[in-house]
Amino acid sequence: MSENATLPAITMTERAAQRIRELQAMPEHRDMMLRLAVSGGGCSGYSYGFSFDDEKRPDDNAYGRDGVTLLVDEVSLGLLGGAEVDYVEEMTGSSFVVRNPNATSSCGCGNSFAVG
């Protein structure tokens, strides 16, 4: 469902799609899409941010799985092409995780990364 054929697609695991569906069942997230964006900052230079959005912007690329949609803006896509979004549950907590093949290093929390 990607609209940008020049960069590798972003994929979602089944667990990530399932968690998005669960969150969409909440009244405050009903009919919304999950947005993944990269911003400057964090311990390693860039950081990942997740939020819900009810509209697709002109510079967004949309990726789908199991009836849910992940939005990624064009600028963020340049740093995320080929990445996989997963949802993990561990003893210390649960969160969405980005496995980014473009990252040359990342911080211990996994929310920030650097590129070569």
C-alpha positions as CSV (number, residue, x, y, z in Angstrom):
1,M,0.0,0.0,0.0
2,S,3.1,2.3,-0.2
3,E,3.0,5.1,-2.6
4,N,6.8,5.6,-2.8
5,A,8.3,3.0,-5.0
6,T,11.9,4.5,-4.8
7,L,12.5,3.6,-1.1
8,P,12.1,0.2,0.5
9,A,8.8,-0.3,2.2
10,I,8.2,-0.2,5.9
11,T,6.6,-3.3,7.3
12,M,4.5,-4.1,10.4
13,T,4.5,-7.3,12.3
14,E,1.3,-9.1,13.1
15,R,1.8,-8.1,16.7
16,A,2.1,-4.4,15.8
17,A,-1.1,-4.5,13.6
18,Q,-3.0,-6.3,16.4
19,R,-1.9,-3.7,19.0
20,I,-2.9,-0.8,16.7
21,R,-6.4,-2.5,16.3
22,E,-6.7,-2.7,20.0
23,L,-5.8,1.0,20.4
24,Q,-8.3,1.9,17.7
25,A,-11.0,0.3,19.7
26,M,-10.6,3.1,22.3
27,P,-13.0,6.0,21.7
28,E,-10.2,8.6,21.5
29,H,-8.4,6.6,18.7
30,R,-11.4,5.3,16.7
31,D,-10.9,5.6,13.0
32,M,-7.4,6.9,13.4
33,M,-4.1,5.7,11.8
34,L,-0.8,5.3,13.6
35,R,1.8,7.8,12.5
36,L,5.6,7.1,12.8
37,A,7.8,10.2,12.5
38,V,11.5,10.8,13.0
39,S,12.7,14.0,14.6
40,G,16.1,15.5,15.5
41,G,17.2,14.9,19.0
42,G,17.5,12.0,21.4
43,C,20.7,10.6,22.7
44,S,21.9,9.4,19.3
45,G,20.8,12.2,17.0
46,Y,17.3,11.2,15.8
47,S,14.3,9.9,17.7
48,Y,11.2,7.9,16.8
49,G,7.8,9.2,17.6
50,F,4.4,7.5,17.4
51,S,1.1,9.3,17.5
52,F,-2.5,8.8,16.1
53,D,-3.7,10.9,13.3
54,D,-7.1,11.0,11.6
55,E,-5.9,12.4,8.3
56,K,-3.4,11.4,5.6
57,R,-1.3,14.4,4.5
58,P,-0.1,14.9,0.9
59,D,3.5,14.0,1.8
60,D,2.5,10.8,3.7
61,N,3.2,7.3,2.6
62,A,0.7,4.7,3.9
63,Y,1.6,1.1,4.8
64,G,-1.1,-1.4,5.7
65,R,-1.5,-4.7,7.3
66,D,-4.5,-6.6,8.6
67,G,-6.8,-3.6,8.1
68,V,-4.7,-1.0,9.9
69,T,-2.6,1.8,8.4
70,L,0.8,3.2,9.4
71,L,1.6,6.7,8.1
72,V,5.1,7.9,7.5
73,D,5.9,11.4,6.1
74,E,8.4,11.7,3.2
75,V,11.2,13.2,5.2
76,S,11.0,10.4,7.9
77,L,10.8,7.8,5.2
78,G,14.2,8.7,4.0
79,L,15.6,7.6,7.3
80,L,13.2,4.6,7.8
81,G,13.1,2.9,4.4
82,G,13.2,-0.9,4.9
83,A,12.3,-0.7,8.6
84,E,10.0,-3.0,10.5
85,V,7.6,-1.9,13.2
86,D,6.9,-4.4,15.9
87,Y,5.1,-4.4,19.3
88,V,6.9,-6.0,22.2
89,E,5.8,-6.9,25.7
90,E,8.5,-7.4,28.2
91,M,8.7,-7.4,32.0
92,T,9.9,-3.8,32.0
93,G,7.0,-2.6,29.8
94,S,5.5,-2.8,26.4
95,S,6.0,-0.5,23.3
96,F,6.2,-0.2,19.6
97,V,9.8,-0.9,18.4
98,V,11.4,0.1,15.1
99,R,14.0,-2.2,13.6
100,N,15.7,0.2,11.3
101,P,18.4,-1.1,8.8
102,N,19.5,2.5,8.2
103,A,20.5,3.0,11.9
104,T,24.3,2.7,12.5
105,S,23.8,2.9,16.2
106,S,21.1,3.4,18.8
107,C,20.7,4.2,22.4
108,G,19.9,1.7,25.1
109,C,16.2,2.7,25.2
110,G,15.8,2.0,21.5
111,N,13.9,5.3,20.9
112,S,16.9,7.1,19.4
113,F,19.3,6.3,16.6
114,A,22.1,7.6,14.4
115,V,22.8,7.2,10.7
116,G,26.2,6.9,9.0
